[in-house]
């Protein structure tokens, strides 16, 4: 019977071709059934890219896919194959240095991934085999194994729940590591399962693995890998998906590579310098053959050609030789310096004490160091509202029941001021609710302002309203920790441990609330103020003090319906469907006006409705829900149809108002961003009235701001549904780009009722618009992940909605207020530093190679190097690399306090101002001027034929060494003049580099001369 039940539950009746059959505990099948043993993957998780054997070839292949590295590899091969004027070491050594440093960095990062994989794969788990508990490594779990998991442990693979330690055969799990939701989800054991798992003989036929977290076989019974067991001592389940076939592994997706605007500018500049390089080689090659065409120039008496040389055309070889001679104009070491600057610079964000939040004891986090300079180029900021602009710390303020508004007067009473997740249910609340319902309702009336006299029927609606708040939620009550356990889980707040009259409460009388969202805890606490105390769920019996109800079905919340409902049965046997809705437009206009008043005050509003179900209606709904939940195909569509049937024809009772306070310094932060020239877009799923009030409070909207509102209500009724007309209007605007043009000319934009995918689509629309503006998105929840990944720069806030946004972000900060310093200070300085680094590298390499090019005009285009091979090799590696690296890490051309106080300074570097063509040509002209000065200045000194002490004249190596010495001192002192923020590190590397060059020149000159 169990096998049939499991087959039906997990879709076996539909006999899908792409299904798998699993034998629980690997027990053999009956002889009457033919079975071919399937092969499933093991339970190893692999997130690393390399192994010991393929690291070298795979890493080299990836590195030489970069154009610059491939170019220098070709130059190196040309030097090896062709007789070139310079040694292969001159280009091979810098290339080897670049490749080695990058390989070490990538190898270290992959080693960390291997380490993380081993922590997961070597994790010890308990497997039941032949009635014995065996401790084994997680990677050795096979499909069909029965696994035991204890409280606070994570599930090692995808399991079907067979047994739970709870009396009601349920367990609670959190899936924050999967979808970012920190709520406790309820899962149920497979019905009619034998208690003795050793004698269990069953098969499971289920679908093949798929990545969708929400389209799963038997969702009430499937425990996903990565989820954590909570509020349950232990469970036993059978492994159905393992290793890379688990939903967590199938949902693992590497982040797309984001390229900064600086990197794009570098590539453009490289093309210019590559053209200069080719032009120099062509000019020298042409002039060489023009010069040699003159009589006597081609074959001087001291170097006559052989017959083979006369018969061979060496023009292409000469061209390659000149390319090799001038190739140092392309700065290969710049890539290493840029990588080191980004990697080391990211630590300054992590070390910034201003980003440390004492509440969560954490600071900023850098997940991607490649985008540091992009923080200084942001033009559009896309932000979530709840948890980002607001604290996501909900407090029940007031409610509206049947047209009457209630506002809690005694804000300083004993039941107010609790934390969101710290609501103890103690004698304090029990004494408030021990009186009968009529007495407590009268206390409710006396405690609130009323505009007219209520009727007895209104009392009934009040009780029904408060009963709905206590029943329509996913809140669970967690018992307080036992003696010695303290408050390790962070869920308990004992409120000094006192009850009424000052008596000390016993631990068993204190509980805490666990819920899917802070809204639900706030509503349950609000109902508790009026005597409706929720005591928890036991065996599907929702216990309210003196008022118990049987929970029959939960119609879970989803973003399409934007509501959740429960079907309960009271003691009298009546069936009721209770609903909390977010879309107040579906309710009568008379009551909708009251809800609008609450929303306009900035409160989050939820509407409460109910429906009395007859026995026939409940039986039909119960059968429909059970059938839909057992379906393997089109489960969501079938469930949606039953949900809509149950939730149709409901009667409105009232609405609640929950306040979500603004984040600390949210208004000042938004004002600073707008002052810096950024345009802020708020993308939220909330109602317009609530979101508008938040925007006014954050100073995104001013009281004198002209609002352009495009909603269903602002459209004229043309005989068709306004939603259809709005959709057509937006499509028409999109085709003409009118909608985007209007939005881009606004100082701030608010988009309401946005689904997560719609947030990403709006982000992509602006990101791909004309001019390619740099976008930044910031959010704190799993619903913001798609927006964070789509933006040029994604910021995660370490909020109360899990850490999914933090894990998928490029940078993470504890609070919204930290965004101001991250952009206006760190972003500004990072961009200025790396822009100067890039321009300086091209400048110093042009100064380096231009004298080499000019020297060819005085040596018969013979490809004679001007500099010694050691100088060619060490110029970019040793002599000039450290000063610019220190500059790019420590420079502060404007102090941080001034940058924070004057947000308009951010505008001066906007739109990649320091890496445009005008400053690039300025640095290029400066490099040409200095190169000409070095060469002809030294040549002028050599116009006087002075002799050495041995009677010899100075040769070409002396000439080249003097040019090189002037070059090194000039480019280094040029950087010293540009430095405005001096530290001991700057002094050490600048003067130390010059001293090292002088020492090396004396040492090297003594050897070769």
N, C-alpha and C positions, 0 to 999 in steps of 0.2 A: 504493500500500500504506500509505503514511504517513497519507493522508487517512482511509482506512478505520480505521486504528489510532487516530487522533485522535478520529474520530467515535465509535468504540466506547468509548474511554477516557473521553470527556467526555459520554457519554450520548446520542450521536446515534442509536443503534439504537432507542431507546425512542420516538423521534419525538414528543416532547412538543409540545403546541401552543404553550406559552409558552416557546419556545426562540429562540435567536438564532444566526445563521450569520455567521461571521467569516472573512474571507479574509486569510491571513497575508501581510503585506507589500503588501496591496491589489492583488495580482496578479489579473488577470481570470480568471473561471471558464471551464471548457471550454465549447465551443459547444453541447455536448449537454445542458447543464444550464441550466434557466431560473432566472434570479436577479433579484430586484428589489433594487436598492441600498438597504440599511437606513440609517436615520438614528439615530446614537447621540449622546449628549451629549458635550460637550467635557470637557477634563480640569481645568477650573477648580474650585477648592474655595471655597465661599462659606459663611462662618460668621457674617458680620456681619448686623445687623438693618436698617441704614439705608443709603440712598444719598444723594448730594447733593440729588437731586430730591425724595425722599419723606421726608427727615429731619424737616422742619418739620411737615407735616400729621400724619405718623405719630406723632411724639413728642408733639405736643399732644394727639392723641387718647388716647394712653396715659396722659398725666398727668391729663387731665380725667376719666378713669375713677375716680380717687380721689375719694371723697366730699367731703373737705374742699376740694380744689381746685375741684370743680364747684360747691360751695356758694358759695365766694367769687366765682366767675364769675357766678353768678346775682345776687349782691348788687351786683356791679359793673354788670351790665346794668340792674338796677333803678335804680341811681343815675343812669345815663345817660338812661334813658327817662322815669322818674318824677321829679317835682320834689321832691327829698329835701333834708333840712337840711344834708347834708355833701357835699363835692365828690367826684366819682368817683375823684379822685386818691387819696383816703384809703384806699380799698380796692384800687384798681387798681395802685398802686405796690407795696405789699407782695406782691400776687399776681404781678405781673410779676417781682419779685425772686425769689420762690420758683420760678416756672416757669423763669426764666433760669438760676438756679444748678443746678437739677436737669437741665435740658437740656444745659448745659455738661458736667456730670459724665457723663451717659449718652452724649453725643457723644464725649467723650474715650475712654470705655471702648470704644465702637464703632470709633473710630479705631485703637485698639490691635488690635482684631480684624481690621480692614482691613489693617493693617500685617503681622499674622501671616499672613493669607491671601496677601498679595503675596509674602512670603518663600517660601511654598510654590509659588505659581503661577509666579513668575519664576525659580525654581530651574533652572539649566542642566542639561540631560540630553543623552545621546548617542542619536541615532536612526539606524538603518541604512536608507539609501535608495539603491537602485541600486548597491549595493556600496560606497557611500561613507558615512563617519561624519560626521554633521551635528550640530553643537551647537545646540540650540534650547531654548526655554523650556518648562517642564513643562506649562503650560496649553495648549500647542499640540499635545500628543500626541493622536492619534486612535486609535480602536479599530482594530486590525489592524497598527499600527506595530510594528516590531521594535526593541526598546530594549536598549541595552547599559548595564549597571550594574556598577560596580567596588566593591572591598572597602570596607566601612565607609560606603557610600552607602545611602540609603533608596530603596525602590522608589517611583517616581512614580505608579504606578497598579497595578491588579491584573494580573499577568503570568502566562502559561504558560511554564514553563522549557523552552527549546529547546536550549540549549547552555551548557556549563560549562567553565571552565578546568581543573578537576580531572580527573585521569585516570579516576576512577570515575564520571564524569558525575553528580556530586552537588554540592550547595552547602549551606551552613549559614546560617541566618538567626536573628535574635532578634526577638521580637514583643512586647517590653515595652511599646511604645506602644499596642498593641492590647488585650492581655489581661493585662498586668502580669507575664507570665512572662519571666524573664531568661535562660531556658535557650536553648541553641543547637539549633534544630530542623533536621533533615535533609530536603532535598527532592531529587527526582530529575528528570532530563530525560525528555522523552517518548521512549520506546524507538523505535529505528530511525529517528531523525531524521538527515537528511543533514547532514554537517559543513559543507558550503557553503550557508549560509543564503541566498545570493544566488540560487541556482538552486532553492530550496525552493518548491514549489507545493502548498499544502495549505489545507484549510478546517477550521474548528472549529465544531461545532454544540454549543452549551451552553445551560444554563438561564438564565433571566432573573435579574437581580441579586436577591439576598436578603441580609438583614443577619446571618444566623447565621454566626459565624466558623467553626464546627466542622461545618457542613453545606455543604460546598463541593464543586464539581466537581473531580474528580481531586485530592484534598487533598495528595498527594505532589508534584504538579506546579505547584500554584497558589501564587504568591508575592504576598502581600497588600501593598497600599499602606501605607506607614508602617513596615513591617518593615525591618530593616537587614541587609545582606549581611555575613557574617563568615567568616573563615578560608577565603575563596575569592577569587582574584584578580579575576575578572570573570565575568559570565554574560550571556546574551542571552535575551530572552523576548518574546513577542508580547502586546500589550495586549488584554485581553478586557473589562475593566470600567474605566471612566474617570470622573473627576470625582465628582459626587455619586452615582454608581452604584457606587462602590467600597464594599467591605465596611466600611472605616473610616468613610466618610461616612454610610453607612446606619446604623452603630452610634452615630453622634454624637447625643447626646440632651442637650438643655439640662437643667440641674439644676432640679428643682422649687423653686418659691419657698417658702422657709421663713419663717414668721412667729414672732416671739418673743412671749413672754407679756407683755412690756411694751407691745408694739404693740396687743395685744388689750385691755389695760387702758386705753390711751389712747382707743381707740374707744368703750369703755364710758363713760369720763369725758366724752367729747365729746357723747355722747347726753344725759347729765345736764345739761351746760351748754347744749346746744341747747334742751332743755326749759325751762331757766331763761330763755333768750333769748326764746322764744315766749311764755312766761308774762309777762315784762316788757312785751313789745309788746302783748299782749292787755289787760293791766291798764291801761296808759297809754291805749290806744285807747278802752277802755270808759269810763275816768274822764274822758277828754276830752269825749266826747259827753254824759256825765252832767253835767259842769260847764257845757257849752254849752247844755244844755236849760233852764238857769235864765234868767229874763228879763234881757236886757241883756248877757249874757256872750257870746252867739254873734256879735253884730254890734256891737262898740264903735263909738263915733262916729267914731273915727279910722281904722277899717278895715271899712267896710261891704262886704257881698258884692254881686257882680253877679248879674243874673238867671240867668245860665248856671250860676254856682256854687250858687245856691239850688236849681236843678233837678237838679243832679248829686249823686249819693251818693258821697262821697269816703271812706267808712269803710275800704274795702280799701286805697286808696292811703295813707291815714294809717297803717294797720297795716304796710304795706311800709316806710313812712318810719321808723317806730319800729324795725323790724327792722334797717334800715340804720344807724340811730343807735346801736343797742346791739350791732351785729355783732362789735365788737372783743373781746367776751367769748370768742369762739372764736379761739384763738391760731394763726393760719395760719403765722406765722414759727416756731412750735415745730417744725414738720416739717423746716424747713431746719436749725435748730439741732441737732435730733436726728440728721439725716443727716450734718452736719459733725462732730458729736461721735463718731459711730460710725466715720466714715472716718478722721479724724485720730487717734482713740483706738487704731485697729488698728495704727498705726505703733509704739506703745509695746511691743506684743508682738514685732514684728519687730526692734526695736532692743534688746530685753532681752539683755544679754550672758550671762546665766545659761542661756539657751537655745542658746547656740552650742556646737557639738560639734566639737572639734579633729580628731576622726577623719575626719569627712566634710567638714569645713571649711564647714559650713552651720549656719544658725540656724532659728528658727521661721518659718513661712510662713502668711499670712492670705489665704485665698481668698474668704472672705465676711465682710465687716465688719458685716453686719446682725445678727449673733448674739452680739456681745461680751457683752452683759448676760446672755445665756442661760447663759454659763459659770458664773454665780453662782447658778443655780437648779437644777442637776442633782440628780436624785433617784436615778436608776438609771444605772449604768455597765456597758455590755456590752463585753467585751474578748475578743479572740482570744488564744490561748495561744502558739502557735509564732511566734516573731519579735516578739511583743508583750510577753508576760510573760517569755519566754525570748529568748535572743540569736540563735536560728536559726544557731548556730555549732556544727556537729556534730563530735563526736569519737568514734571507734570505741573502746568500752571493753572489751567482752567478747562472747563468743558461746556458744551452746549447740549442740553437735553430737551427735545421737543420745543425748541424755540426759546428756552430759558437759559441764561448764562450763569455759570457758577464759577466763582473765583475764590480760591482758598485764602482766607483772611489770616489765620494764625500761622504766618510763615515761620515763626520762631518756635513752633511747638516741637514736641519730642519726636515727631515723625518726619521732620523736614531736615534737609541737609545731608542726606546719605550720599555715598559715592554711587556711581552708576551700577557697578557690579557688587556692591557691598550692602545689600539690603537684608539685615537680620530679621527673621520672623521670630519674635520673642514674646514674652508675656506682655510687653508694651503694646504690641499690636493685638494680641489675643484679647486683652482686657478691653481694648477699643471695640472689639467686634463680638463680645459675648452677649450683649443685649440683643433682643429680637430685632427682626428686620424693620418693623414699624418704628420702633424707638430710634434705631440707628438712622433711618431715613429722615425722621424729624430733626435729629441732630444735624443731618446734612442740610436740611432747609435752614435751620437757624444759623448755620455757619457760613452761609453764602447770601449774596445779594440777589434779590428777586425783583422783577418788574411788575408782577401781578400775582394774584392768589392762585395757587395750583389746585387741581382737582384730584380726586382719589385715583382716577385713571393715570394721572401724571406720576403719582407715587409708583404705580406699577411699572411705568416706563423707566423711571429712575432706577428701580431695582434691576430691571432687565438690562439697562445700559451698564450698570456696574458689574452685573453678572457676566456680561459679554467681555468686559475688560479683563475679568479674572479667568475666562475660559478660552478666549480666542488668542492664543499665543503659543510659543514654544518654550516658555520659561520652565526651568527645572529648579527644584529646591535642593541645595547641597547641604548635608549635615555639617556641623562645625567639626574641625579636626579634634581627634582625641587628645588626651593628656600627653604633653611632650611633643606633639606634632607642630605646635605653633601655628604660624600663618604662612606656611611654605608656598601654598598655591596662590596666595595673594587675593583670595576671594572673600575673606572674612573681615568685617569691621565690627568690633564688639561694642562700640559706643560706650566705652568705659565699663562694660559688663554689668550695667545696672538696669533694673526694671522699674516699675512704678513703686514709689515709696523708697527707692534706693536699695531694694534687695538685690543681691547678686544672683544673676541668672546662671542656671546649670548649663553645661555644654550641650546636653541633649535638647535644650529648649532654644538653641540659637542655630539659625540656618542662614545660608547665603543664596542669592539668586544667580542662576546661570541662564543666559538667553542668547538668541541669535543676533540680537541688536540691542543697543541701549534704549531704543524707543520702547521695546516691550517691557523692559525692567521699569522704566518710568511710568508706563501705564498701569502695571501691576501695583507699583507703590502708590500711584494716585488712587486706585480703588481701595487700597489698604487704609488710606486715610479716613475712608468713610465706612469702615467696618467690614469690608469684603476682603478678608485675608486669604490669600492663596497658600495652601499648605503643601501642595505637591501632587504628583501623579503616582498612584499605586495601583497596579494591575488594571490599567486603563480606567481608573476612577479618579477624576479630577476633584481634589478635596478643597473645598472652600469652607472656612470656619462656619459650622452649623448648616452648610448648604453643599452637599455633595452631588456630583453629576457624573454619569458614565460617558467617557469619551469614546465615540464610535468611529469617527473618521476625521482625518486632518486633510484639508485641501490646501496644500502648501502654496506659499507665495511664489509668484513668478513675475518677471518684468513685463510680460505681455498683458496678463490680467491686472497686474498691479494691486493685488489683494490676496488675502488668505482667509480661509473659512474653516470652521469646525462644525461637526454634527454631534450634538450631545443629547443625552436622555436624562431627564430629571427624575426625582424620586417618584413623581406621580406617573411616570411612563410617557410623558410628552417628549416628542422629538423636535428639536429646534436646530436650525442652521444659523450660526452667528458669523458675521463677516466684518472684518476691518478693511476698509477701502481707502485708497489714496486718491482716487479720481472722483472728486466731489461733483463734477459736471453731470454725472449720471443721476444725481438726486434732484428732487423738486427744487424749483427756483426759489421758493419761499424760504426753505432752510439753507439753500446754497448761499444766500446773502449773508447769513450769520457766519458760515464757514469762511467766506471771503473776508469778513471783518477780522477773524482770528488770523488768517493768513497774512493780511495786510499789516498786522502788528509784528510780523516777522516770525510767527510761530509755525512749527511743523504740525499740520492738521491731518487727522485720520477720521474718517467717517465710520460710524457703527450702524449696522443694519442687522435685521433678523428675519427669519421666515419659519412659520409653524409648518411642520411636515406631518401629513397624515400617515397612517400606517402603510397605505399603499404607496405613497410617494417615497417614504423611507425605504421600503422594500425594493422599489425600482432603482433608487439611487445606490443602495447597498450592493445590489446585484451588478449594476453598471460599473461601479468602482472596482469591485473584485475582479470582474472580467477584464477590465482595462489594465489593471495592474499585473495580471497574469499574461498579458499579450506580449509576444516577443517582437512583433512587427507593428509599427504605427502606434506604439504605446502612448506617446505624447498626444497625438491627435485624438485618440479615444478618451484619454483622461480629460483633455480640454473640453470635449463635447459633454461629458458628464458634469464637469465643474460648472460649465455655463448653464446646464439644465438646473442644477441645484441652486445656483446663485441668481437665477432669474425670478423677478417678482418679489424681491425683498422689500421690507418696509424700513425706512430710515428712523433710527432712534435719536441719534445726536452725533456730536463730533468732539474730538479732544484737541487740546492745544498743548504742545510740548515745546519747550524753549531749548534751542541749541545755541549756546553763547558763542560769541566771536572768539577766534584765536587771539592770543596775546599779541598786541601790536599789529593786528591784521590791517587796520585802517592806515597806520603809518607806513606799513610795507607797501600796500597798494598805491598809496600816494607817491612814494618814492619811485616805484617802477614806472608810473605814468610820467613823473617828472624827468625820468631818464629817457623818455621817448618810446617806451614800450607800450603796446596796445594789449590790454588785458581782456580775454574772453573767458566768461564763466560758463562752463558746460555742466549742467546738473540734471538730475532726474526729478527734482522737486517741482512743486507748483510755481507758477509765475509770481503770484503775490508774495509767497515766502521768499523766493529768490530775489525779487526786486527789493524787498526790505533789507535783505542781507547786503545787497550791492550799495544801497544808500548808507547803511551803517559802516561799510568798508570804504566809503568815499569814492567808489567807482562811479556812482551816479551822484550828481549834485542836485540840490533842490531847484536850481535854475536850468538844469540840463533838459534839452529837448529830446524826448523819447520817441523813437520811431518803432511802433509796435506792430508786429505782423503775427497775428494769432487768428484762431477760428472766430473769435468774438468780434474782431475788427472787420471781418468780411461781411459784405451785404448778402442777404439770402436771395439767391437767384433761382430758386426752385429746386436746387440740388443740395445735397449734403455739403455743409461748409468744409468738412474735412477733404472732400474730393476737390473742391474749388481751391483750397489752400495747396493741395498736392500739385494740381495743374499749374497754379501760379508759380510755385517754387521751381517746377520743371522748366517753365518758360523763362523765368529769371536766370536759371542756371545756364540755359542755352545761350542767352545773351550776355552772360557774366555780369548781369546787373546786380544780382543779389550779393555777389562777392565784392563788387565795386562799392556798393553802399556800405557794407560791413567794414571794409578796409578804410573808409573815410570816417568811421565813427571812433570816438575815443575809447569806448568800451562796448562790448557785445555780450548779451546774456541769452543763452540758449537753454530752454527748459524742456523737461520731459524727454531727456536724451538717454537712449540706451547705450551701453558700452561701445557697441560697434558704430553707432552714429557719432559718438565722440571722436573716434578714430577717423571717420569719414570727413567730418568737418575739419579736423586737423590736417588731413591729407589734401583737402581742397585748398586751404591757405598755403600749405607747404609747397604745392606744385603751381601756385599762381605766378604771374609775371614778376620777374625779379628774384624769385626763389628766396623769400625772406626766411631768416633763421627763426625757428620755432622752439619753444620750451613748454613742456607740459609738467604739471605737478599734481599729484594726487596721493591718497593714502590707502585706497582700497583695491580689492581685486577687480572691481568694475572700471578702474582707471588704467589697468595694465595695457590694454590695446592702445590707448591714447599715449601712454608713456613710451611704448615701443615705436610708435609712428613718428614721434617728434624728433627733431635733430638732437635735442637734449631732454632726457627724461629725469625728473626729480621725484623721489619717493619720500613721503613723510612717515616717520615711525609712529603711526597712530594706533587706533583701537580696532581697526578692521583687518587684523592679520598683517603679515609681512610680505604678501605677494607683490605689492607695489614696490617695496624696498628691494626685493630680490631681482626684479626686472628693470630697475632704474639704473641710470648711469651714475647718479649721485643720490644720497639719502641724507636727510636732515631731520632733527627731532621736531622742530616747530616751523611754522610758516615764516615767522619773523626772521629766521636765519637766511631766508632767500635774499633779503636785502644785501647783506654783506657778501654772500656768495657771488652775486652778480656784480654789484657796484664796486666792490673792493677786489676780491679774488679774480673775478672774471676780467675786470679792467686791466689789472696788473699782468695776468697771464697773457692776455692778447698783446699788450705792448711789449712784453719781454720776448715772446716768440716771434713777433713781427720784426723786431730789431735783430733777433738772431738770424732769421732767414736773409734779410737784406745785407747784414754784415758778412755772412758767409759768401754770398755772391760777390760782394765788393772785394773782400780780401783775396778771393781766388782770381778775380780779374786783375787785381794788382800783381798777383803772382805770375800769371801767364803772359800778360802783355809784354813785359821786357823780353821774355823768351821768343815771342813772335817778332819783335823788332830786331832782335839779335840775328835773325835769319837774313836780314838785308845786308849784314856786314860780314857774313861768313859764307857767302856764295850759295845760300840755300842748301847747305850740306847736312841739315838736320842735326847740327852740333848743339848739344844741350848747353844752356847758359849756367845751370846750377849743377852742383854735385848730386849724385844719385841719393846720398844720405839725406840731403836737404829736401829733395823732391819727395822722399818717402815720409819724412818726419814733420813737414811743414804743417799739415792738417792734423796729424796725430798727436804731436807733442808740443810744438812751439806756440801754436795759436789756438788750441782747443779748449784748455781749461779756463782762460779768462772769460770767453764768451759763455761757457757753461755756467760759471759762477754768476755772471751778469744776468743770464736768463732765469736764474733761480732766486736772486736776492734783490734785484733792482726795484726801487720804489721811486719813480719820478715824481709822484705826488703821494703824500702820506695818506694812510688809510682813513684817518679821521676826516680829512678834507674830502676824500672821495665819498664818504658816507653822508657828510653834511651837504654836499653839492652834487645832487643826482644828475644835473645837467652836464657834468663832465663826461658822463657815459656817452652822450651824443657825439662827442668829438671823435670817438673811435668807431662809431657805428658804420655799418655797411662796408666793413673791411677797409677802413680809411687808410691804414698804414701799409697795406699791401696792394694798393692800386698801382696802375701803370705809371702815374706821375712820380710817386716816391721811388718806384723801382728804377725809372730812368735817371732820377737824381743820383741814386747810389751808383748806377752804371757809369754815368758821366764822371762822378767823383773817382771811381776806380780807374777809368781811362786817364784822367788827369794825373793821378798819383803814379800810375804806371809809366806814363811818359816822363814825369819828373824824375822818377827813380833812374830810368835808363839813361836819359840824356844828361841828367845832372852828374852821374858818375862818369859818363863819357867825357863830359867837359873837364872833370878833374884829371882824366887820363890824357887830356890833350897835351899836357906837359910831360915829355918823355923822361920821367924820373927813373933812376936806376935803383935796384936793390943793393944791399951791402956787398953782394957777391958779384956785382957788375952786370947782372941780368936785368932785362926789362920785365915789368909785370905782365903776366900772361892772362889767358882768358879765365882761368879758375879764380885768380885774384879779383878780376873784374866782376865775375859772377857772384863771388862771395860778398864783395862790398855791396852790390845791388841787393843781395838777399838780406844782408844785415840791416840796411836802411829800410827794406821792406818789412821785416819782422818788427823792428822798433816802431815804425810808423803806424802799422795797423794795430799794434798793441796799445800805443799811446792814444790813438784815435778812440779806442774803446774806453780808455781811462778818462778821456775828456767827456765822453757821453755818459759816464757813470755819475749819478747824482746821490745815490745812497751807498755810502762806503761802509763796509764792515771789515773785520780783520781777515775774513776769507778773501774778499776782493783784493786787499793789499797783498796777501800771501800769494795768490795765483798770478796776479799781474807782474809784480816785481820778481816773483820766483820764476816765472816763465822766461823773462828776459835774462835773469841770472843763469838759468839752466842753458839757454841758447849760447851765452858767452862761454860758459864752461865747456859745453860740448864742442864749440867751434875751435877752442884752443886744443882740446883733446884730439878731436878728429883731424884738425889741420896738422898737428904734430905727427900723426900716423901717415897720412897720404902725401905729405910734403917733406 
